[in-house]
């Protein structure tokens, strides 16, 4: 397999108007929570596939002409080893919706398949994600102040 080929489904992303309610829902279903950044993102594991819960503001969607009562697009994220190589190799045969973007968790780019479905390609950078989660947890703990046990 060439290193720019799709390896697996890495993640399903579900948009959530009420992130905290959604976290509780998926916990109640028995999914294993990987981490939860209050009001920013939550991630669960389902047999090696991540389910990401992404908060959305229904008012902002309405302003963009999207009716939140009809549901949301589910994001399908396909993992690759070398995203830039795949984009270069497939520049003529795939419709990319922009250039790869570097986020804290890896490189991503959206593409449209021949049927018009929009999905994402993703090259993870787990070391960057671990550092981000660690810093976010430390920041949250600092904002909450010392525990009663710390006195």
C-alpha positions in Angstrom: 0.0 0.0 0.0 1.4 3.4 -0.9 1.9 5.7 2.0 -0.6 8.2 0.7 -3.5 5.7 0.4 -6.5 5.8 2.7 -5.9 3.6 5.7 -9.1 3.5 7.6 -12.1 5.5 8.8 -10.5 7.5 11.6 -13.4 9.5 12.9 -17.1 10.4 12.6 -17.9 14.0 13.6 -21.3 14.8 15.0 -22.4 18.5 15.3 -24.1 19.2 18.6 -26.1 22.3 19.6 -25.8 21.1 23.2 -22.4 19.5 23.7 -22.9 18.7 27.4 -26.2 16.9 26.7 -24.6 15.0 23.9 -21.7 13.9 26.1 -24.1 12.5 28.6 -26.1 10.8 25.9 -23.1 8.9 24.5 -21.8 8.1 28.0 -25.2 6.6 28.8 -24.9 4.5 25.6 -21.7 3.1 27.0 -19.2 4.7 24.7 -15.7 5.1 26.1 -15.0 8.8 26.6 -11.4 9.6 25.5 -11.6 13.3 26.6 -14.0 16.2 27.0 -13.0 19.9 26.7 -16.1 21.6 28.1 -18.0 23.6 25.5 -15.2 22.9 22.9 -15.1 19.2 21.9 -15.6 15.7 23.2 -14.3 12.5 21.8 -15.3 8.9 22.3 -13.9 5.6 21.2 -15.9 2.9 19.4 -13.7 0.0 18.6 -10.8 2.1 17.4 -13.0 4.7 15.5 -13.3 8.1 17.2 -16.6 9.8 17.5 -16.1 13.5 17.8 -18.8 15.8 19.2 -18.4 19.3 17.9 -20.5 22.1 19.3 -22.4 24.3 16.9 -24.4 27.5 17.5 -27.9 27.0 16.0 -28.4 30.8 15.7 -25.2 31.1 13.5 -26.4 28.2 11.3 -29.7 29.9 10.9 -27.9 33.1 9.9 -26.1 31.1 7.2 -29.5 29.8 5.9 -29.1 26.3 7.5 -32.2 25.0 9.3 -30.8 23.3 12.5 -34.2 21.5 13.0 -33.5 19.4 9.9 -30.3 17.9 11.3 -26.6 18.3 10.4 -24.0 16.9 8.1 -22.1 14.0 9.7 -18.4 14.3 9.1 -16.6 11.2 7.9 -12.8 11.5 8.4 -10.6 9.1 6.4 -7.0 8.7 7.7 -3.9 8.7 5.5 -0.2 8.5 6.3 0.9 11.4 4.0 -1.8 13.9 3.3 0.3 16.3 1.2 1.5 13.4 -1.0 -2.0 12.2 -1.6 -3.2 15.7 -2.5 -0.3 16.1 -4.9 -0.9 12.7 -6.5 -4.6 13.2 -6.8 -4.7 16.9 -7.7 -6.2 16.1 -11.1 -8.6 13.4 -10.1 -10.1 14.7 -6.8 -12.0 17.9 -6.0 -10.3 19.3 -2.9 -12.1 22.1 -1.0 -9.0 24.2 -0.3 -5.5 23.4 0.8 -4.5 21.1 3.7 -4.9 22.9 7.1 -2.7 22.2 10.0 -4.6 21.8 13.3 -3.4 20.8 16.7 -4.4 17.2 16.1 -3.1 16.9 12.5 -3.4 17.9 8.9 -6.9 18.0 7.3 -8.5 18.8 4.0 -12.0 18.4 2.8 -12.9 16.8 -0.6 -16.0 16.1 -2.6 -16.6 12.7 -4.1 -18.3 12.2 -7.6 -21.7 12.0 -5.9 -21.2 15.4 -4.1 -20.6 14.0 -0.7 -18.1 16.0 1.4 -15.6 14.1 3.5 -12.3 14.9 5.2 -8.8 13.4 4.7 -6.7 13.4 7.9 -3.1 12.8 8.8 -2.9 12.6 12.6 -0.2 14.1 14.7 -0.9 12.3 18.0 2.1 13.9 19.8 0.6 17.4 19.2 -2.8 16.3 20.3 -1.5 14.8 23.6 0.3 18.1 24.4 -2.9 20.1 23.6 -5.1 18.0 25.8 -2.5 18.2 28.6 -2.3 22.0 28.4 -6.1 22.3 28.1 -6.6 20.1 31.3 -4.0 22.2 33.1 -5.7 25.5 32.1 -9.1 24.2 33.2 -7.7 23.1 36.5 -6.1 26.5 37.0 -9.4 28.3 36.2 -11.2 26.2 38.8 -8.7 27.0 41.5 -7.3 24.7 44.1 -9.3 21.7 45.3 -10.4 21.6 49.0 -7.8 18.8 49.4 -5.0 21.2 48.4 -5.5 23.4 51.5 
